[in-house]
Amino acid sequence: MNPSRMGRPPSANPKSKAVPIRLDAATEKILQDYCDKHNTNRAEAIREAIHRLNEDETRYFWSPEWRALLGDNEKNLMNISEEFQGTIQLLLQLIQQMKIKTGE
């Protein structure tokens, strides 16, 4: 037998990174119940959950709701910035007036 052909064939997507985690009893039960219900193993369930987190984040940040929220907040920040600049100018004028009155 050819030694280079022994064992499993190479994977197209090797899973070479191990991530040991600690779970409390409640979280472990949730994971085990999910695995039992969906007939999968714990590693595959965790990989699936990680991919879902990424999909949820991508879907949220590029959703029309998020873009509208960003647009609204950008307008609010611009208004606040203008008000803040006006307040700073007023404070600087008051400081200048106080310096004049006190002779500094």
TAHUJO-V453328 format. One record per run of one state. SS is the DSSP state (2 for helix, 1 for strand, 0 for the rest). FROM is the first residue (numbers start at 1). LEN is the number of residues. If there is no record, write none. Layout:
# TAHUJO-V453328
ss:SS from:FROM len:LEN
ss:SS from:FROM len:LEN
This chain:
# TAHUJO-V453328
ss:0 from:1 len:2
ss:2 from:3 len:3
ss:0 from:6 len:19
ss:2 from:25 len:14
ss:0 from:39 len:3
ss:2 from:42 len:20
ss:0 from:62 len:2
ss:2 from:64 len:39
ss:0 from:103 len:2
